[in-house]
Amino acid sequence: MRAAVIRDYQADLSFESVADPVCEPDGVVVKVLACGICRSDWHGWMGEHAKVKPGAIPGHEYVGEVVATGPLARWRLGDKVIAPFILACGDCPECRSGQTTTCRAQRVPGFDEPGAWAEYVSVPHAHNLARLPDYLTPALAAGLGCRVTTAFHALTGRAALQAGEWLAVHGTGGIGLSALLIGQALGARVVAVDVVPERLAHAKALGAEFVINASEGNTAARIVEVTGGGAHVSIEALGIEATANASIECLRPLGRHVQVGMPTGHQAKMVINMNAVYMKQLALFGTRGMPAWRYPSLLSLIETGKVDVRPIVARQVRLSDASAELRAFNGPMPPGVAVITDLLG
């Protein structure tokens, strides 16, 4: 099969013919119909993710058609499925408690095993998969990827965002836009923060009550001012120190910060304003992915029209365009995300 392979960090991907994946007893093999291009992929390509080594095939936000099934898998040939990026074992104490994103034996295609920037991908622990609804195209479903799912769980499973509360979103990439759209669906009032005017205008058009250009300084103070005392919940969607501190400092007393952006590589350890946490008695949450059993709740919001995911996917590209898309993360990004829909081109 054809696949995109990282041979050298920060270099063009190598497009190669590699062995077809093997179907595991509790898994399936899917023909990839679409796969997102995520900032997490960029971290791996940059050499800042410990699990991504030369020879890796990226891609963790995939939608596909089942072409092989293991004897323990419940899926049938021809089924179209959406994959969460964390494939939980289902048997460990964390899985049995429902906290499958902290599974002790989790597997993550694109990071610790071959990913979906390829014609086919092996999916172990196939009980994590969800059926692709008829109302979602593969491109839009891949756009859900780790962005909409992660944002949904961050707001509902971690921060418990309530109607009428102020939500600050720091960074309006895929996760930030998802948090904006889901936050509004939950009845929150949203402040969006970025440094790219085009992205701020896009967030405003999608319903953000206020938009703030972080390059103009005093981000936290400006959020406190426009919200009349600070946000109740703040999402950090970049994984960098300056943004994490702005997210913490913009909160009102008893506010909730959710770390959604991946702090890896040189950003793995940060100097954080713990005095603000202490004085305002804040809650700090980490979040990563979404338990697979929460798909019905998220999909119902989309099916009923409460959340429109169409603004998230801005570009459908070929696999051969992936190198250029990765390089684009090095600078200011336009609104929306890119999804690979041509795995042979």
C-alpha beads as a LAMMPS data file, in Angstrom:
LAMMPS data file: protein, C-alpha beads

345 atoms
344 bonds

1 atom types
1 bond types

-500.0 500.0 xlo xhi
-500.0 500.0 ylo yhi
-500.0 500.0 zlo zhi

Masses

1 110.0

Atoms # bond

1 1 1 0.000 0.000 0.000
2 1 1 1.016 3.636 -0.361
3 1 1 1.873 5.587 2.786
4 1 1 3.519 8.807 3.942
5 1 1 6.581 8.116 6.080
6 1 1 8.695 10.384 8.286
7 1 1 12.297 9.606 7.354
8 1 1 13.846 12.793 8.749
9 1 1 12.370 15.302 11.161
10 1 1 11.239 18.600 9.617
11 1 1 11.857 17.249 6.099
12 1 1 9.451 16.373 3.324
13 1 1 7.599 13.138 3.927
14 1 1 8.619 10.088 1.939
15 1 1 5.795 8.517 -0.069
16 1 1 6.489 4.803 -0.175
17 1 1 5.061 1.385 -0.899
18 1 1 4.899 -0.431 2.437
19 1 1 3.462 -3.741 3.631
20 1 1 -0.297 -3.933 4.110
21 1 1 -1.339 -3.887 7.785
22 1 1 -2.153 -7.098 9.665
23 1 1 -5.587 -7.539 11.237
24 1 1 -5.421 -8.302 14.970
25 1 1 -7.853 -10.724 16.689
26 1 1 -9.876 -7.960 18.390
27 1 1 -9.399 -5.484 15.565
28 1 1 -10.150 -4.571 11.998
29 1 1 -8.314 -3.191 9.012
30 1 1 -9.923 -0.181 7.384
31 1 1 -9.453 1.399 4.001
32 1 1 -8.816 5.037 4.868
33 1 1 -11.432 7.352 3.375
34 1 1 -10.182 10.545 5.047
35 1 1 -7.689 11.560 7.711
36 1 1 -7.108 14.883 9.423
37 1 1 -3.853 16.826 9.617
38 1 1 -3.389 17.873 13.230
39 1 1 -0.954 19.969 15.230
40 1 1 -0.133 16.755 17.101
41 1 1 1.110 15.326 13.778
42 1 1 3.265 18.430 13.450
43 1 1 4.787 17.827 16.898
44 1 1 5.820 14.350 15.764
45 1 1 7.174 15.605 12.445
46 1 1 9.154 18.283 14.301
47 1 1 10.818 15.612 16.454
48 1 1 9.175 16.868 19.649
49 1 1 7.056 13.793 20.424
50 1 1 8.956 11.027 22.210
51 1 1 7.023 8.211 20.505
52 1 1 7.431 9.403 16.917
53 1 1 10.663 8.091 15.412
54 1 1 11.981 8.122 11.826
55 1 1 10.075 5.475 9.902
56 1 1 6.741 6.421 11.477
57 1 1 3.543 6.755 9.459
58 1 1 1.509 9.690 10.897
59 1 1 -2.257 10.062 11.031
60 1 1 -4.673 9.563 13.922
61 1 1 -7.906 11.329 12.860
62 1 1 -9.255 8.801 10.407
63 1 1 -12.480 7.521 8.936
64 1 1 -12.553 4.302 6.969
65 1 1 -14.342 1.296 5.528
66 1 1 -13.796 -2.090 7.159
67 1 1 -12.000 -4.461 4.760
68 1 1 -10.869 -7.146 7.234
69 1 1 -12.088 -8.238 10.665
70 1 1 -10.563 -10.255 13.460
71 1 1 -12.539 -13.107 15.057
72 1 1 -13.225 -11.038 18.200
73 1 1 -14.350 -7.862 16.396
74 1 1 -18.055 -7.067 16.031
75 1 1 -17.720 -5.144 12.786
76 1 1 -18.573 -6.415 9.313
77 1 1 -16.921 -5.932 5.952
78 1 1 -18.126 -2.720 4.355
79 1 1 -18.995 -0.969 7.624
80 1 1 -17.909 2.676 7.667
81 1 1 -16.405 3.742 10.951
82 1 1 -14.957 6.678 12.878
83 1 1 -11.951 6.068 15.096
84 1 1 -11.051 7.850 18.331
85 1 1 -7.316 8.397 18.456
86 1 1 -6.979 6.608 21.812
87 1 1 -7.770 2.913 21.373
88 1 1 -8.460 1.674 24.896
89 1 1 -8.133 -1.969 25.942
90 1 1 -11.496 -2.095 27.725
91 1 1 -10.191 -4.343 30.526
92 1 1 -7.932 -2.311 32.822
93 1 1 -9.289 -0.564 35.972
94 1 1 -9.374 2.788 34.180
95 1 1 -11.382 1.379 31.285
96 1 1 -13.778 -0.423 33.617
97 1 1 -14.421 2.889 35.395
98 1 1 -15.228 4.597 32.080
99 1 1 -12.046 6.684 31.994
100 1 1 -10.787 5.067 28.821
101 1 1 -8.580 7.991 27.779
102 1 1 -6.287 7.023 30.671
103 1 1 -6.193 3.320 29.686
104 1 1 -3.016 1.596 30.860
105 1 1 -2.719 -0.391 27.632
106 1 1 -3.923 2.224 25.165
107 1 1 -2.684 2.215 21.601
108 1 1 -2.458 5.295 19.401
109 1 1 -1.990 4.910 15.634
110 1 1 0.293 7.585 14.247
111 1 1 2.397 7.737 17.400
112 1 1 3.298 4.366 18.874
113 1 1 2.282 2.364 15.787
114 1 1 1.590 2.994 12.069
115 1 1 -1.016 5.659 11.421
116 1 1 -3.570 6.463 8.766
117 1 1 -1.688 8.622 6.278
118 1 1 -1.864 5.484 4.189
119 1 1 -4.297 3.496 2.074
120 1 1 -5.066 1.141 4.964
121 1 1 -4.631 1.114 8.726
122 1 1 -4.904 -1.616 11.331
123 1 1 -7.246 -0.767 14.217
124 1 1 -6.744 -2.905 17.336
125 1 1 -9.330 -2.795 20.127
126 1 1 -12.023 -2.193 17.507
127 1 1 -14.722 -1.912 20.172
128 1 1 -13.647 1.757 20.341
129 1 1 -14.908 2.488 16.834
130 1 1 -18.170 4.298 16.128
131 1 1 -20.337 3.884 13.063
132 1 1 -20.095 6.711 10.513
133 1 1 -23.565 8.334 10.376
134 1 1 -25.139 8.932 6.978
135 1 1 -25.363 12.674 7.653
136 1 1 -21.563 13.044 7.932
137 1 1 -19.211 12.912 4.963
138 1 1 -15.860 11.191 5.567
139 1 1 -14.124 14.574 5.339
140 1 1 -16.314 16.143 8.026
141 1 1 -16.080 13.045 10.205
142 1 1 -12.277 13.111 9.980
143 1 1 -12.503 16.757 10.983
144 1 1 -14.075 15.571 14.240
145 1 1 -10.835 13.695 14.805
146 1 1 -9.146 14.656 18.022
147 1 1 -10.437 18.232 17.732
148 1 1 -14.211 18.117 18.196
149 1 1 -14.053 15.018 20.383
150 1 1 -11.338 16.466 22.622
151 1 1 -13.071 19.844 22.879
152 1 1 -16.389 18.176 23.708
153 1 1 -14.893 16.104 26.504
154 1 1 -12.871 19.072 27.799
155 1 1 -15.999 21.197 28.163
156 1 1 -18.459 18.558 29.337
157 1 1 -16.450 15.756 30.912
158 1 1 -13.793 17.886 32.597
159 1 1 -14.837 21.535 33.083
160 1 1 -18.605 20.903 33.284
161 1 1 -19.355 24.114 31.376
162 1 1 -22.794 25.507 32.207
163 1 1 -25.231 27.641 30.214
164 1 1 -24.686 31.335 30.838
165 1 1 -21.037 30.960 31.820
166 1 1 -18.202 32.782 30.089
167 1 1 -15.817 30.572 28.104
168 1 1 -12.419 31.864 26.970
169 1 1 -10.768 29.991 24.093
170 1 1 -7.044 30.619 23.619
171 1 1 -6.109 29.607 20.077
172 1 1 -8.681 29.219 17.288
173 1 1 -7.259 26.274 15.390
174 1 1 -9.223 23.052 15.074
175 1 1 -9.682 22.486 18.798
176 1 1 -10.324 26.157 19.494
177 1 1 -12.988 26.417 16.797
178 1 1 -14.538 23.200 18.084
179 1 1 -14.622 24.585 21.632
180 1 1 -16.221 27.785 20.341
181 1 1 -18.984 25.905 18.504
182 1 1 -19.642 23.396 21.279
183 1 1 -19.490 26.087 23.966
184 1 1 -22.204 28.048 22.176
185 1 1 -24.311 24.913 21.795
186 1 1 -24.067 24.445 25.561
187 1 1 -25.286 28.004 26.133
188 1 1 -21.975 29.644 27.055
189 1 1 -20.812 33.131 26.062
190 1 1 -17.491 32.883 24.252
191 1 1 -14.367 35.032 24.054
192 1 1 -11.901 33.900 21.361
193 1 1 -8.189 34.729 21.479
194 1 1 -5.641 34.459 18.666
195 1 1 -2.904 36.470 16.965
196 1 1 -4.139 36.072 13.366
197 1 1 -6.738 38.717 12.400
198 1 1 -8.296 36.445 9.763
199 1 1 -8.886 33.731 12.363
200 1 1 -10.337 36.224 14.827
201 1 1 -12.732 37.497 12.169
202 1 1 -13.717 33.903 11.438
203 1 1 -14.384 33.261 15.146
204 1 1 -16.473 36.429 15.345
205 1 1 -18.510 35.337 12.333
206 1 1 -19.127 31.986 14.028
207 1 1 -20.604 33.678 17.069
208 1 1 -17.818 34.623 19.468
209 1 1 -19.145 37.502 21.576
210 1 1 -15.701 39.102 21.837
211 1 1 -12.423 38.447 20.011
212 1 1 -9.038 39.494 21.366
213 1 1 -5.728 39.751 19.514
214 1 1 -3.129 38.398 21.938
215 1 1 -0.309 40.184 20.097
216 1 1 -1.655 43.459 21.489
217 1 1 -0.831 42.381 25.058
218 1 1 -2.734 42.214 28.366
219 1 1 -4.883 39.356 27.132
220 1 1 -5.971 38.162 30.566
221 1 1 -6.837 41.663 31.801
222 1 1 -8.903 42.362 28.693
223 1 1 -10.853 39.127 29.152
224 1 1 -11.506 39.989 32.793
225 1 1 -12.796 43.392 31.658
226 1 1 -15.138 42.250 28.869
227 1 1 -16.573 39.389 30.933
228 1 1 -17.180 41.505 34.010
229 1 1 -14.810 39.642 36.300
230 1 1 -13.202 36.858 34.280
231 1 1 -14.108 33.687 32.448
232 1 1 -15.674 30.782 34.310
233 1 1 -13.901 28.282 32.047
234 1 1 -10.808 28.799 29.911
235 1 1 -9.462 26.452 27.241
236 1 1 -5.773 26.507 26.297
237 1 1 -5.521 25.031 22.809
238 1 1 -1.871 25.568 21.848
239 1 1 0.324 23.992 24.531
240 1 1 2.657 26.938 25.127
241 1 1 3.634 28.732 28.332
242 1 1 2.433 32.241 27.494
243 1 1 -1.006 31.019 26.462
244 1 1 -1.351 28.687 29.443
245 1 1 -0.659 31.572 31.815
246 1 1 -3.067 33.867 29.989
247 1 1 -5.717 31.144 30.298
248 1 1 -5.154 30.812 34.050
249 1 1 -4.937 34.543 34.724
250 1 1 -8.134 35.384 32.785
251 1 1 -10.308 33.299 35.116
252 1 1 -12.590 34.649 37.822
253 1 1 -12.383 33.167 41.345
254 1 1 -13.184 29.438 41.356
255 1 1 -12.733 29.313 37.590
256 1 1 -11.636 26.215 35.650
257 1 1 -8.647 26.040 33.327
258 1 1 -8.484 23.110 30.898
259 1 1 -5.142 22.238 29.299
260 1 1 -6.076 20.912 25.865
261 1 1 -3.031 21.951 23.820
262 1 1 -0.225 19.378 23.914
263 1 1 2.726 20.712 25.961
264 1 1 5.506 18.596 24.505
265 1 1 9.137 19.035 23.493
266 1 1 10.558 22.309 24.772
267 1 1 7.120 23.272 26.126
268 1 1 6.710 20.129 28.237
269 1 1 7.722 21.979 31.403
270 1 1 6.411 25.509 32.000
271 1 1 6.665 28.273 34.558
272 1 1 3.044 28.705 35.669
273 1 1 1.495 31.497 37.741
274 1 1 0.591 29.330 40.714
275 1 1 -0.107 32.410 42.815
276 1 1 -3.133 33.098 40.600
277 1 1 -4.238 29.478 41.087
278 1 1 -3.829 29.822 44.846
279 1 1 -5.361 33.265 45.341
280 1 1 -8.399 32.676 43.112
281 1 1 -8.776 29.022 44.179
282 1 1 -8.792 27.825 40.604
283 1 1 -9.216 24.296 39.291
284 1 1 -6.742 23.073 36.665
285 1 1 -7.733 20.157 34.431
286 1 1 -5.751 18.197 31.898
287 1 1 -7.612 16.466 29.101
288 1 1 -6.677 14.246 26.171
289 1 1 -9.138 12.751 23.743
290 1 1 -12.656 11.536 24.513
291 1 1 -13.887 8.178 25.822
292 1 1 -15.317 6.244 22.898
293 1 1 -18.562 5.596 24.778
294 1 1 -19.327 9.336 24.578
295 1 1 -19.679 9.335 20.770
296 1 1 -23.512 9.058 20.871
297 1 1 -23.800 12.219 22.997
298 1 1 -21.533 14.194 20.674
299 1 1 -23.088 12.868 17.480
300 1 1 -26.580 13.706 18.730
301 1 1 -25.562 17.366 19.018
302 1 1 -24.408 17.270 15.406
303 1 1 -27.406 15.333 14.084
304 1 1 -29.892 17.713 15.717
305 1 1 -28.086 20.754 14.315
306 1 1 -26.957 22.136 17.659
307 1 1 -23.337 21.894 16.523
308 1 1 -22.419 22.551 12.891
309 1 1 -18.977 21.053 12.205
310 1 1 -18.796 22.312 8.625
311 1 1 -16.806 25.471 9.466
312 1 1 -13.985 23.374 10.951
313 1 1 -12.844 21.697 7.708
314 1 1 -11.431 24.362 5.413
315 1 1 -9.384 22.313 2.945
316 1 1 -9.521 18.838 1.431
317 1 1 -6.071 17.851 0.184
318 1 1 -4.114 14.949 -1.305
319 1 1 -1.701 12.783 0.661
320 1 1 1.114 14.330 -1.363
321 1 1 0.127 17.747 0.046
322 1 1 0.754 16.647 3.644
323 1 1 4.346 17.923 3.797
324 1 1 3.253 21.429 2.837
325 1 1 0.432 21.322 5.390
326 1 1 2.871 20.312 8.135
327 1 1 5.224 23.152 7.236
328 1 1 2.318 25.592 7.440
329 1 1 2.068 24.937 11.196
330 1 1 5.418 26.737 11.557
331 1 1 3.684 30.077 10.993
332 1 1 0.294 31.762 11.314
333 1 1 -2.424 29.448 10.035
334 1 1 -5.579 30.410 8.114
335 1 1 -8.982 29.518 9.605
336 1 1 -10.078 25.895 9.617
337 1 1 -8.207 22.621 9.218
338 1 1 -7.035 20.401 6.376
339 1 1 -8.244 16.851 5.799
340 1 1 -6.613 14.316 3.465
341 1 1 -9.324 12.831 1.247
342 1 1 -7.155 11.480 -1.598
343 1 1 -4.823 8.811 -0.208
344 1 1 -3.369 7.965 -3.615
345 1 1 -2.744 11.488 -4.927

Bonds

1 1 1 2
2 1 2 3
3 1 3 4
4 1 4 5
5 1 5 6
6 1 6 7
7 1 7 8
8 1 8 9
9 1 9 10
10 1 10 11
11 1 11 12
12 1 12 13
13 1 13 14
14 1 14 15
15 1 15 16
16 1 16 17
17 1 17 18
18 1 18 19
19 1 19 20
20 1 20 21
21 1 21 22
22 1 22 23
23 1 23 24
24 1 24 25
25 1 25 26
26 1 26 27
27 1 27 28
28 1 28 29
29 1 29 30
30 1 30 31
31 1 31 32
32 1 32 33
33 1 33 34
34 1 34 35
35 1 35 36
36 1 36 37
37 1 37 38
38 1 38 39
39 1 39 40
40 1 40 41
41 1 41 42
42 1 42 43
43 1 43 44
44 1 44 45
45 1 45 46
46 1 46 47
47 1 47 48
48 1 48 49
49 1 49 50
50 1 50 51
51 1 51 52
52 1 52 53
53 1 53 54
54 1 54 55
55 1 55 56
56 1 56 57
57 1 57 58
58 1 58 59
59 1 59 60
60 1 60 61
61 1 61 62
62 1 62 63
63 1 63 64
64 1 64 65
65 1 65 66
66 1 66 67
67 1 67 68
68 1 68 69
69 1 69 70
70 1 70 71
71 1 71 72
72 1 72 73
73 1 73 74
74 1 74 75
75 1 75 76
76 1 76 77
77 1 77 78
78 1 78 79
79 1 79 80
80 1 80 81
81 1 81 82
82 1 82 83
83 1 83 84
84 1 84 85
85 1 85 86
86 1 86 87
87 1 87 88
88 1 88 89
89 1 89 90
90 1 90 91
91 1 91 92
92 1 92 93
93 1 93 94
94 1 94 95
95 1 95 96
96 1 96 97
97 1 97 98
98 1 98 99
99 1 99 100
100 1 100 101
101 1 101 102
102 1 102 103
103 1 103 104
104 1 104 105
105 1 105 106
106 1 106 107
107 1 107 108
108 1 108 109
109 1 109 110
110 1 110 111
111 1 111 112
112 1 112 113
113 1 113 114
114 1 114 115
115 1 115 116
116 1 116 117
117 1 117 118
118 1 118 119
119 1 119 120
120 1 120 121
121 1 121 122
122 1 122 123
123 1 123 124
124 1 124 125
125 1 125 126
126 1 126 127
127 1 127 128
128 1 128 129
129 1 129 130
130 1 130 131
131 1 131 132
132 1 132 133
133 1 133 134
134 1 134 135
135 1 135 136
136 1 136 137
137 1 137 138
138 1 138 139
139 1 139 140
140 1 140 141
141 1 141 142
142 1 142 143
143 1 143 144
144 1 144 145
145 1 145 146
146 1 146 147
147 1 147 148
148 1 148 149
149 1 149 150
150 1 150 151
151 1 151 152
152 1 152 153
153 1 153 154
154 1 154 155
155 1 155 156
156 1 156 157
157 1 157 158
158 1 158 159
159 1 159 160
160 1 160 161
161 1 161 162
162 1 162 163
163 1 163 164
164 1 164 165
165 1 165 166
166 1 166 167
167 1 167 168
168 1 168 169
169 1 169 170
170 1 170 171
171 1 171 172
172 1 172 173
173 1 173 174
174 1 174 175
175 1 175 176
176 1 176 177
177 1 177 178
178 1 178 179
179 1 179 180
180 1 180 181
181 1 181 182
182 1 182 183
183 1 183 184
184 1 184 185
185 1 185 186
186 1 186 187
187 1 187 188
188 1 188 189
189 1 189 190
190 1 190 191
191 1 191 192
192 1 192 193
193 1 193 194
194 1 194 195
195 1 195 196
196 1 196 197
197 1 197 198
198 1 198 199
199 1 199 200
200 1 200 201
201 1 201 202
202 1 202 203
203 1 203 204
204 1 204 205
205 1 205 206
206 1 206 207
207 1 207 208
208 1 208 209
209 1 209 210
210 1 210 211
211 1 211 212
212 1 212 213
213 1 213 214
214 1 214 215
215 1 215 216
216 1 216 217
217 1 217 218
218 1 218 219
219 1 219 220
220 1 220 221
221 1 221 222
222 1 222 223
223 1 223 224
224 1 224 225
225 1 225 226
226 1 226 227
227 1 227 228
228 1 228 229
229 1 229 230
230 1 230 231
231 1 231 232
232 1 232 233
233 1 233 234
234 1 234 235
235 1 235 236
236 1 236 237
237 1 237 238
238 1 238 239
239 1 239 240
240 1 240 241
241 1 241 242
242 1 242 243
243 1 243 244
244 1 244 245
245 1 245 246
246 1 246 247
247 1 247 248
248 1 248 249
249 1 249 250
250 1 250 251
251 1 251 252
252 1 252 253
253 1 253 254
254 1 254 255
255 1 255 256
256 1 256 257
257 1 257 258
258 1 258 259
259 1 259 260
260 1 260 261
261 1 261 262
262 1 262 263
263 1 263 264
264 1 264 265
265 1 265 266
266 1 266 267
267 1 267 268
268 1 268 269
269 1 269 270
270 1 270 271
271 1 271 272
272 1 272 273
273 1 273 274
274 1 274 275
275 1 275 276
276 1 276 277
277 1 277 278
278 1 278 279
279 1 279 280
280 1 280 281
281 1 281 282
282 1 282 283
283 1 283 284
284 1 284 285
285 1 285 286
286 1 286 287
287 1 287 288
288 1 288 289
289 1 289 290
290 1 290 291
291 1 291 292
292 1 292 293
293 1 293 294
294 1 294 295
295 1 295 296
296 1 296 297
297 1 297 298
298 1 298 299
299 1 299 300
300 1 300 301
301 1 301 302
302 1 302 303
303 1 303 304
304 1 304 305
305 1 305 306
306 1 306 307
307 1 307 308
308 1 308 309
309 1 309 310
310 1 310 311
311 1 311 312
312 1 312 313
313 1 313 314
314 1 314 315
315 1 315 316
316 1 316 317
317 1 317 318
318 1 318 319
319 1 319 320
320 1 320 321
321 1 321 322
322 1 322 323
323 1 323 324
324 1 324 325
325 1 325 326
326 1 326 327
327 1 327 328
328 1 328 329
329 1 329 330
330 1 330 331
331 1 331 332
332 1 332 333
333 1 333 334
334 1 334 335
335 1 335 336
336 1 336 337
337 1 337 338
338 1 338 339
339 1 339 340
340 1 340 341
341 1 341 342
342 1 342 343
343 1 343 344
344 1 344 345
